[in-house]
């Protein structure tokens, strides 16, 4: 049976669509468990490797900046690959590239070459963007009331590996010592294996591809309603443009603030006497805050609405910024509280912003638009990573935290403006 005929089977059967939706979610879950472990390497020890190699604290933000810049390029390419060939090949290629980057970081650290290290940190970013874009794979066959929940399932799955990763810094350091590589690169060894397994999971098991199936379903629906759909589509496209921009701004601001504060936390804590094991605990709890609330966040976004959760994101991120500015940098407890809130605020923003974007796009162009938006999300992380090191070097960690608080609070007037425009648009239509 041909691929097209396979798709026809799903187009004509709602039960088959439901089964494929569940199967796609299962593949996403398995892949995200693997890839979550890969996220921890650059966050936990990247800045420490740079400081050890250069002795320059102002460059401490470079690992996050480079990996997120690589993530930006990868997001664009993965989005285009997914648009043309489906999620299976786009995400599979992205994760495998990230795995190659992780192994390259190990080789660069062993050689002592800063230039090669920067190149492979850039390539390593492909794993981060693929992990982020994988949240879309479970939504292609979801209805509007399932979309945020489907995103949540992907993020919850990431929690297992992502929380374990930072706490494996010491054990993986022992493994690294045993096989003769620098101790700090042990988690990059874990990342390389994790990303490769995640990529292979998509390539081997995400078939048939949910995005391609959803596209066939949409084309069939348009064909069946050809006479009445043209005018309706134009109106919907105009109305959705604002939603795409709002969703993108929510994603960019929440991600940029989170990355900026998170990037400098290990160095800030180290300056205040914290051990690397304690830093690993804080980062692990932060990543738990990023992903674990997804168990509830998706349901809340679907039930109480996207705007309310965007406001919750702004308030939570601002609270995290204030706490980060005032609590003792050497306190594992209080830094954990601040970083958990930072993760939760990011989680609220990511899921609500993603849901707004999905609501505002159609399946025929969705992957391309999603990839483009994630480029700007990754660039926000790049700017956050670069600027954070400079701000801390010249003004201190507290100033960085206060700036994060201010930017976070901008989400509130953004949503108020969106609701105002929506009411005006509804009044004019009536």
KOLDRENBA-453605 format. One record per residue (C-alpha): residue in three letters; chain; x, y negated, z negated. Coordinates in nm, 3 decimals. Layout:
REM residues N
SITE   aa  ch        u        v        w
SITE  ala   A        X        Y        Z
...
***
This chain:
REM residues 430
SITE   aa  ch        u        v        w
SITE  unk   A    0.000    0.000    0.000
SITE  unk   A    0.139   -0.345    0.094
SITE  unk   A    0.202   -0.626   -0.146
SITE  unk   A   -0.082   -0.826    0.008
SITE  unk   A   -0.325   -0.536   -0.040
SITE  unk   A   -0.211   -0.501   -0.399
SITE  unk   A   -0.297   -0.865   -0.455
SITE  unk   A   -0.635   -0.815   -0.289
SITE  unk   A   -0.713   -0.551   -0.549
SITE  unk   A   -0.656   -0.804   -0.830
SITE  unk   A   -0.842   -1.079   -0.644
SITE  unk   A   -1.155   -0.866   -0.624
SITE  unk   A   -1.148   -0.724   -0.976
SITE  unk   A   -1.185   -0.934   -1.292
SITE  unk   A   -1.103   -0.629   -1.501
SITE  unk   A   -0.778   -0.582   -1.309
SITE  unk   A   -0.696   -0.948   -1.364
SITE  unk   A   -0.747   -0.909   -1.740
SITE  unk   A   -0.524   -0.601   -1.747
SITE  unk   A   -0.249   -0.779   -1.553
SITE  unk   A   -0.279   -1.081   -1.783
SITE  unk   A   -0.220   -0.855   -2.086
SITE  unk   A    0.063   -0.672   -1.914
SITE  unk   A    0.233   -0.999   -1.815
SITE  unk   A    0.211   -1.120   -2.175
SITE  unk   A    0.374   -0.797   -2.292
SITE  unk   A    0.664   -0.844   -2.050
SITE  unk   A    0.704   -1.204   -2.166
SITE  unk   A    0.704   -1.089   -2.530
SITE  unk   A    0.980   -0.831   -2.472
SITE  unk   A    1.191   -1.072   -2.269
SITE  unk   A    1.155   -1.354   -2.522
SITE  unk   A    1.262   -1.132   -2.809
SITE  unk   A    1.589   -1.072   -2.625
SITE  unk   A    1.641   -1.428   -2.504
SITE  unk   A    1.568   -1.581   -2.845
SITE  unk   A    1.896   -1.443   -2.973
SITE  unk   A    2.075   -1.619   -2.690
SITE  unk   A    1.948   -1.961   -2.796
SITE  unk   A    2.140   -1.962   -3.123
SITE  unk   A    2.496   -1.962   -2.993
SITE  unk   A    2.529   -2.315   -2.861
SITE  unk   A    2.322   -2.462   -3.144
SITE  unk   A    2.506   -2.297   -3.430
SITE  unk   A    2.873   -2.297   -3.333
SITE  unk   A    2.905   -2.497   -3.011
SITE  unk   A    2.992   -2.823   -3.186
SITE  unk   A    3.230   -2.639   -3.420
SITE  unk   A    3.418   -2.486   -3.126
SITE  unk   A    3.459   -2.829   -2.964
SITE  unk   A    3.578   -2.986   -3.288
SITE  unk   A    3.827   -2.703   -3.341
SITE  unk   A    3.965   -2.737   -2.987
SITE  unk   A    3.982   -3.119   -2.971
SITE  unk   A    3.975   -3.251   -3.326
SITE  unk   A    3.739   -3.522   -3.198
SITE  unk   A    3.404   -3.552   -3.374
SITE  unk   A    3.257   -3.786   -3.113
SITE  unk   A    3.261   -3.493   -2.867
SITE  unk   A    3.066   -3.268   -3.104
SITE  unk   A    2.745   -3.329   -2.910
SITE  unk   A    2.899   -3.208   -2.584
SITE  unk   A    2.797   -2.839   -2.609
SITE  unk   A    2.430   -2.924   -2.645
SITE  unk   A    2.459   -3.202   -2.388
SITE  unk   A    2.629   -2.982   -2.130
SITE  unk   A    2.405   -2.683   -2.185
SITE  unk   A    2.093   -2.898   -2.166
SITE  unk   A    2.225   -3.071   -1.852
SITE  unk   A    2.278   -2.726   -1.704
SITE  unk   A    1.931   -2.643   -1.826
SITE  unk   A    1.796   -2.940   -1.630
SITE  unk   A    1.945   -2.819   -1.301
SITE  unk   A    1.838   -2.465   -1.378
SITE  unk   A    1.482   -2.577   -1.458
SITE  unk   A    1.458   -2.736   -1.114
SITE  unk   A    1.597   -2.427   -0.939
SITE  unk   A    1.393   -2.179   -1.143
SITE  unk   A    1.080   -2.383   -1.074
SITE  unk   A    1.149   -2.380   -0.700
SITE  unk   A    1.236   -2.010   -0.697
SITE  unk   A    0.922   -1.930   -0.895
SITE  unk   A    0.709   -2.142   -0.662
SITE  unk   A    0.838   -1.953   -0.359
SITE  unk   A    0.906   -1.602   -0.485
SITE  unk   A    0.718   -1.581   -0.817
SITE  unk   A    0.808   -1.588   -1.186
SITE  unk   A    0.981   -1.250   -1.165
SITE  unk   A    1.271   -1.362   -0.948
SITE  unk   A    1.290   -1.719   -1.074
SITE  unk   A    1.312   -1.628   -1.442
SITE  unk   A    1.520   -1.316   -1.382
SITE  unk   A    1.785   -1.515   -1.195
SITE  unk   A    1.784   -1.790   -1.459
SITE  unk   A    1.843   -1.555   -1.752
SITE  unk   A    2.119   -1.360   -1.577
SITE  unk   A    2.295   -1.686   -1.490
SITE  unk   A    2.273   -1.791   -1.855
SITE  unk   A    2.429   -1.460   -1.958
SITE  unk   A    2.721   -1.516   -1.721
SITE  unk   A    2.767   -1.861   -1.875
SITE  unk   A    2.781   -1.716   -2.227
SITE  unk   A    3.054   -1.469   -2.133
SITE  unk   A    3.238   -1.751   -1.958
SITE  unk   A    3.238   -1.958   -2.279
SITE  unk   A    3.422   -1.674   -2.451
SITE  unk   A    3.688   -1.660   -2.179
SITE  unk   A    3.729   -2.039   -2.180
SITE  unk   A    3.771   -2.048   -2.559
SITE  unk   A    4.032   -1.773   -2.540
SITE  unk   A    4.226   -1.963   -2.272
SITE  unk   A    4.202   -2.292   -2.463
SITE  unk   A    4.083   -2.474   -2.152
SITE  unk   A    3.837   -2.753   -2.234
SITE  unk   A    3.747   -2.806   -1.867
SITE  unk   A    3.654   -2.441   -1.814
SITE  unk   A    3.464   -2.442   -2.143
SITE  unk   A    3.256   -2.738   -2.025
SITE  unk   A    3.178   -2.563   -1.695
SITE  unk   A    3.053   -2.247   -1.861
SITE  unk   A    2.857   -2.436   -2.126
SITE  unk   A    2.681   -2.600   -1.832
SITE  unk   A    2.607   -2.259   -1.678
SITE  unk   A    2.500   -2.120   -2.016
SITE  unk   A    2.219   -2.377   -2.015
SITE  unk   A    2.036   -2.173   -1.751
SITE  unk   A    1.935   -1.930   -2.025
SITE  unk   A    1.781   -2.208   -2.233
SITE  unk   A    1.569   -2.344   -1.948
SITE  unk   A    1.460   -1.994   -1.848
SITE  unk   A    1.356   -1.923   -2.205
SITE  unk   A    1.151   -2.242   -2.204
SITE  unk   A    0.994   -2.181   -1.862
SITE  unk   A    0.904   -1.825   -1.954
SITE  unk   A    0.620   -1.974   -2.161
SITE  unk   A    0.439   -2.046   -1.835
SITE  unk   A    0.452   -1.686   -1.712
SITE  unk   A    0.182   -1.576   -1.955
SITE  unk   A   -0.054   -1.859   -1.859
SITE  unk   A   -0.090   -1.798   -1.485
SITE  unk   A   -0.391   -1.568   -1.529
SITE  unk   A   -0.523   -1.728   -1.848
SITE  unk   A   -0.844   -1.930   -1.857
SITE  unk   A   -0.850   -2.282   -2.006
SITE  unk   A   -0.939   -2.157   -2.356
SITE  unk   A   -0.648   -1.909   -2.351
SITE  unk   A   -0.367   -2.127   -2.216
SITE  unk   A   -0.224   -2.276   -2.534
SITE  unk   A   -0.261   -1.939   -2.708
SITE  unk   A   -0.069   -1.769   -2.425
SITE  unk   A    0.212   -2.025   -2.462
SITE  unk   A    0.213   -1.953   -2.835
SITE  unk   A    0.254   -1.580   -2.779
SITE  unk   A    0.572   -1.646   -2.579
SITE  unk   A    0.713   -1.877   -2.847
SITE  unk   A    0.629   -1.643   -3.135
SITE  unk   A    0.815   -1.364   -2.955
SITE  unk   A    1.123   -1.585   -2.932
SITE  unk   A    1.123   -1.618   -3.311
SITE  unk   A    1.261   -1.271   -3.377
SITE  unk   A    1.584   -1.318   -3.186
SITE  unk   A    1.612   -1.691   -3.243
SITE  unk   A    1.595   -1.667   -3.622
SITE  unk   A    1.826   -1.367   -3.637
SITE  unk   A    2.089   -1.528   -3.413
SITE  unk   A    2.223   -1.803   -3.644
SITE  unk   A    2.235   -1.558   -3.934
SITE  unk   A    2.449   -1.324   -3.727
SITE  unk   A    2.731   -1.579   -3.698
SITE  unk   A    2.942   -1.406   -3.964
SITE  unk   A    2.867   -1.044   -3.857
SITE  unk   A    2.931   -1.131   -3.492
SITE  unk   A    3.247   -1.309   -3.604
SITE  unk   A    3.368   -0.979   -3.748
SITE  unk   A    3.280   -0.807   -3.420
SITE  unk   A    3.471   -1.077   -3.233
SITE  unk   A    3.775   -1.029   -3.456
SITE  unk   A    3.757   -0.653   -3.403
SITE  unk   A    3.763   -0.678   -3.024
SITE  unk   A    4.021   -0.957   -3.023
SITE  unk   A    3.826   -1.270   -2.929
SITE  unk   A    3.789   -1.595   -3.135
SITE  unk   A    3.553   -1.552   -3.431
SITE  unk   A    3.325   -1.843   -3.338
SITE  unk   A    3.255   -1.693   -2.996
SITE  unk   A    3.094   -1.382   -3.143
SITE  unk   A    2.745   -1.529   -3.110
SITE  unk   A    2.814   -1.608   -2.743
SITE  unk   A    2.884   -1.238   -2.696
SITE  unk   A    2.541   -1.172   -2.844
SITE  unk   A    2.391   -1.441   -2.618
SITE  unk   A    2.541   -1.292   -2.304
SITE  unk   A    2.398   -0.947   -2.371
SITE  unk   A    2.062   -1.092   -2.480
SITE  unk   A    2.018   -1.306   -2.168
SITE  unk   A    2.113   -1.022   -1.935
SITE  unk   A    1.857   -0.792   -2.099
SITE  unk   A    1.592   -1.063   -2.077
SITE  unk   A    1.658   -1.119   -1.707
SITE  unk   A    1.645   -0.748   -1.631
SITE  unk   A    1.315   -0.721   -1.819
SITE  unk   A    1.155   -0.973   -1.583
SITE  unk   A    1.310   -0.826   -1.270
SITE  unk   A    1.211   -0.469   -1.350
SITE  unk   A    0.871   -0.505   -1.515
SITE  unk   A    0.698   -0.830   -1.410
SITE  unk   A    0.546   -0.668   -1.103
SITE  unk   A    0.300   -0.756   -0.960
SITE  unk   A    0.391   -1.116   -1.026
SITE  unk   A    0.112   -1.302   -1.213
SITE  unk   A    0.183   -1.635   -1.041
SITE  unk   A    0.155   -1.484   -0.694
SITE  unk   A   -0.163   -1.301   -0.793
SITE  unk   A   -0.311   -1.621   -0.939
SITE  unk   A   -0.225   -1.801   -0.616
SITE  unk   A   -0.409   -1.541   -0.410
SITE  unk   A   -0.712   -1.572   -0.640
SITE  unk   A   -0.712   -1.951   -0.598
SITE  unk   A   -0.684   -1.926   -0.218
SITE  unk   A   -0.973   -1.681   -0.212
SITE  unk   A   -1.185   -1.914   -0.427
SITE  unk   A   -1.106   -2.209   -0.202
SITE  unk   A   -1.198   -2.007    0.105
SITE  unk   A   -1.532   -1.906   -0.049
SITE  unk   A   -1.615   -2.267   -0.140
SITE  unk   A   -1.453   -2.438    0.158
SITE  unk   A   -1.744   -2.661    0.246
SITE  unk   A   -1.784   -2.821   -0.098
SITE  unk   A   -1.429   -2.812   -0.236
SITE  unk   A   -1.252   -3.085   -0.033
SITE  unk   A   -1.400   -3.392   -0.196
SITE  unk   A   -1.395   -3.234   -0.538
SITE  unk   A   -1.024   -3.151   -0.503
SITE  unk   A   -0.931   -3.510   -0.417
SITE  unk   A   -1.117   -3.642   -0.718
SITE  unk   A   -0.960   -3.382   -0.948
SITE  unk   A   -0.610   -3.456   -0.819
SITE  unk   A   -0.649   -3.827   -0.890
SITE  unk   A   -0.783   -3.764   -1.241
SITE  unk   A   -0.508   -3.514   -1.322
SITE  unk   A   -0.215   -3.737   -1.232
SITE  unk   A   -0.238   -3.918   -1.565
SITE  unk   A   -0.253   -3.584   -1.747
SITE  unk   A    0.068   -3.469   -1.581
SITE  unk   A    0.247   -3.787   -1.687
SITE  unk   A    0.113   -3.776   -2.043
SITE  unk   A    0.204   -3.410   -2.085
SITE  unk   A    0.551   -3.475   -1.947
SITE  unk   A    0.612   -3.771   -2.182
SITE  unk   A    0.501   -3.567   -2.484
SITE  unk   A    0.740   -3.286   -2.388
SITE  unk   A    1.031   -3.523   -2.319
SITE  unk   A    1.002   -3.730   -2.638
SITE  unk   A    0.946   -3.439   -2.876
SITE  unk   A    1.231   -3.238   -2.723
SITE  unk   A    1.476   -3.528   -2.714
SITE  unk   A    1.421   -3.615   -3.081
SITE  unk   A    1.451   -3.254   -3.190
SITE  unk   A    1.774   -3.189   -2.998
SITE  unk   A    1.941   -3.511   -3.114
SITE  unk   A    1.891   -3.446   -3.485
SITE  unk   A    1.948   -3.072   -3.461
SITE  unk   A    2.274   -3.111   -3.266
SITE  unk   A    2.450   -3.309   -3.537
SITE  unk   A    2.309   -3.122   -3.837
SITE  unk   A    2.587   -2.855   -3.851
SITE  unk   A    2.860   -3.119   -3.846
SITE  unk   A    2.672   -3.341   -4.094
SITE  unk   A    2.636   -3.051   -4.335
SITE  unk   A    2.997   -2.944   -4.291
SITE  unk   A    3.111   -3.296   -4.386
SITE  unk   A    2.912   -3.263   -4.707
SITE  unk   A    3.076   -2.935   -4.804
SITE  unk   A    2.831   -2.677   -4.667
SITE  unk   A    2.973   -2.338   -4.566
SITE  unk   A    2.909   -2.197   -4.219
SITE  unk   A    2.684   -1.929   -4.369
SITE  unk   A    2.469   -2.203   -4.524
SITE  unk   A    2.460   -2.391   -4.195
SITE  unk   A    2.347   -2.071   -4.024
SITE  unk   A    2.061   -2.036   -4.274
SITE  unk   A    1.944   -2.394   -4.209
SITE  unk   A    1.960   -2.356   -3.831
SITE  unk   A    1.789   -2.018   -3.854
SITE  unk   A    1.504   -2.169   -4.057
SITE  unk   A    1.489   -2.461   -3.815
SITE  unk   A    1.445   -2.223   -3.522
SITE  unk   A    1.181   -2.036   -3.722
SITE  unk   A    1.005   -2.371   -3.760
SITE  unk   A    1.031   -2.418   -3.384
SITE  unk   A    0.871   -2.088   -3.290
SITE  unk   A    0.693   -1.917   -3.580
SITE  unk   A    0.408   -2.173   -3.618
SITE  unk   A    0.304   -2.077   -3.265
SITE  unk   A    0.094   -1.805   -3.428
SITE  unk   A   -0.146   -2.083   -3.526
SITE  unk   A   -0.051   -2.375   -3.302
SITE  unk   A   -0.190   -2.231   -2.981
SITE  unk   A   -0.525   -2.159   -3.142
SITE  unk   A   -0.535   -2.511   -3.291
SITE  unk   A   -0.451   -2.672   -2.957
SITE  unk   A   -0.725   -2.473   -2.784
SITE  unk   A   -0.984   -2.543   -3.056
SITE  unk   A   -0.928   -2.894   -3.193
SITE  unk   A   -0.781   -3.036   -2.876
SITE  unk   A   -0.454   -3.141   -2.719
SITE  unk   A   -0.457   -3.508   -2.835
SITE  unk   A   -0.498   -3.423   -3.205
SITE  unk   A   -0.200   -3.189   -3.194
SITE  unk   A    0.016   -3.444   -3.012
SITE  unk   A   -0.052   -3.688   -3.297
SITE  unk   A    0.035   -3.412   -3.546
SITE  unk   A    0.361   -3.363   -3.358
SITE  unk   A    0.454   -3.731   -3.386
SITE  unk   A    0.378   -3.746   -3.758
SITE  unk   A    0.566   -3.424   -3.836
SITE  unk   A    0.875   -3.523   -3.635
SITE  unk   A    0.878   -3.866   -3.802
SITE  unk   A    0.858   -3.705   -4.147
SITE  unk   A    1.149   -3.478   -4.057
SITE  unk   A    1.353   -3.779   -3.947
SITE  unk   A    1.293   -3.964   -4.273
SITE  unk   A    1.386   -3.659   -4.480
SITE  unk   A    1.702   -3.598   -4.275
SITE  unk   A    1.809   -3.956   -4.338
SITE  unk   A    1.768   -3.944   -4.716
SITE  unk   A    1.837   -3.591   -4.843
SITE  unk   A    2.184   -3.473   -4.941
SITE  unk   A    2.370   -3.328   -4.641
SITE  unk   A    2.519   -3.050   -4.851
SITE  unk   A    2.183   -2.934   -4.986
SITE  unk   A    2.077   -2.611   -4.814
SITE  unk   A    1.727   -2.645   -4.960
SITE  unk   A    1.647   -3.001   -4.854
SITE  unk   A    1.820   -2.982   -4.518
SITE  unk   A    1.619   -2.664   -4.455
SITE  unk   A    1.295   -2.848   -4.535
SITE  unk   A    1.387   -3.135   -4.302
SITE  unk   A    1.493   -2.905   -4.018
SITE  unk   A    1.188   -2.680   -4.058
SITE  unk   A    0.964   -2.986   -4.018
SITE  unk   A    1.172   -3.093   -3.719
SITE  unk   A    1.107   -2.753   -3.561
SITE  unk   A    0.735   -2.759   -3.643
SITE  unk   A    0.696   -3.105   -3.491
SITE  unk   A    0.870   -2.985   -3.175
SITE  unk   A    0.642   -2.681   -3.167
SITE  unk   A    0.328   -2.896   -3.186
SITE  unk   A    0.458   -3.122   -2.910
SITE  unk   A    0.573   -2.840   -2.684
SITE  unk   A    0.250   -2.641   -2.693
SITE  unk   A    0.012   -2.938   -2.672
SITE  unk   A    0.220   -3.105   -2.398
SITE  unk   A    0.246   -2.779   -2.203
SITE  unk   A   -0.129   -2.726   -2.228
SITE  unk   A   -0.192   -3.079   -2.096
SITE  unk   A    0.038   -3.010   -1.799
SITE  unk   A   -0.129   -2.676   -1.719
SITE  unk   A   -0.475   -2.832   -1.745
SITE  unk   A   -0.366   -3.104   -1.502
SITE  unk   A   -0.220   -2.884   -1.226
SITE  unk   A   -0.354   -2.624   -0.985
SITE  unk   A   -0.193   -2.286   -0.934
SITE  unk   A   -0.081   -2.361   -0.577
SITE  unk   A    0.174   -2.621   -0.692
SITE  unk   A    0.197   -2.550   -1.065
SITE  unk   A    0.538   -2.379   -1.081
SITE  unk   A    0.707   -2.658   -0.884
SITE  unk   A    0.556   -2.930   -1.104
SITE  unk   A    0.636   -2.736   -1.421
SITE  unk   A    0.996   -2.693   -1.311
SITE  unk   A    1.028   -3.064   -1.231
SITE  unk   A    0.888   -3.163   -1.570
SITE  unk   A    1.124   -2.924   -1.746
SITE  unk   A    1.412   -3.097   -1.565
SITE  unk   A    1.326   -3.416   -1.752
SITE  unk   A    1.275   -3.221   -2.074
SITE  unk   A    1.624   -3.078   -2.039
SITE  unk   A    1.767   -3.419   -1.949
SITE  unk   A    1.608   -3.557   -2.266
SITE  unk   A    1.799   -3.290   -2.453
SITE  unk   A    2.118   -3.386   -2.267
SITE  unk   A    2.079   -3.752   -2.361
SITE  unk   A    1.989   -3.655   -2.717
SITE  unk   A    2.297   -3.434   -2.747
SITE  unk   A    2.536   -3.690   -2.600
SITE  unk   A    2.399   -3.995   -2.777
SITE  unk   A    2.368   -3.816   -3.111
SITE  unk   A    2.743   -3.762   -3.138
SITE  unk   A    2.816   -4.124   -3.050
SITE  unk   A    2.555   -4.261   -3.293
SITE  unk   A    2.678   -4.046   -3.580
SITE  unk   A    3.042   -4.132   -3.509
SITE  unk   A    2.975   -4.506   -3.521
SITE  unk   A    2.661   -4.550   -3.734
SITE  unk   A    2.610   -4.227   -3.929
SITE  unk   A    2.360   -3.944   -3.942
SITE  unk   A    2.098   -4.156   -4.120
SITE  unk   A    2.079   -4.401   -3.831
SITE  unk   A    2.029   -4.113   -3.590
SITE  unk   A    1.745   -3.983   -3.807
SITE  unk   A    1.576   -4.324   -3.826
SITE  unk   A    1.588   -4.361   -3.448
SITE  unk   A    1.430   -4.017   -3.417
SITE  unk   A    1.152   -4.125   -3.651
SITE  unk   A    1.079   -4.437   -3.446
SITE  unk   A    1.068   -4.249   -3.114
SITE  unk   A    0.844   -3.978   -3.263
SITE  unk   A    0.585   -4.231   -3.374
SITE  unk   A    0.553   -4.354   -3.013
SITE  unk   A    0.350   -4.039   -2.943
SITE  unk   A    0.058   -4.182   -3.142
SITE  unk   A   -0.007   -4.498   -2.933
SITE  unk   A    0.055   -4.288   -2.620
SITE  unk   A   -0.237   -4.061   -2.707
SITE  unk   A   -0.457   -4.352   -2.813
SITE  unk   A   -0.391   -4.513   -2.473
SITE  unk   A   -0.472   -4.185   -2.295
SITE  unk   A   -0.804   -4.153   -2.475
SITE  unk   A   -0.886   -4.516   -2.394
SITE  unk   A   -0.817   -4.459   -2.023
SITE  unk   A   -1.023   -4.140   -2.025
SITE  unk   A   -1.322   -4.317   -2.183
SITE  unk   A   -1.299   -4.598   -1.930
SITE  unk   A   -1.276   -4.349   -1.644
SITE  unk   A   -1.579   -4.157   -1.775
SITE  unk   A   -1.780   -4.480   -1.813
SITE  unk   A   -1.699   -4.587   -1.456
SITE  unk   A   -1.794   -4.245   -1.321
SITE  unk   A   -2.126   -4.256   -1.509
***
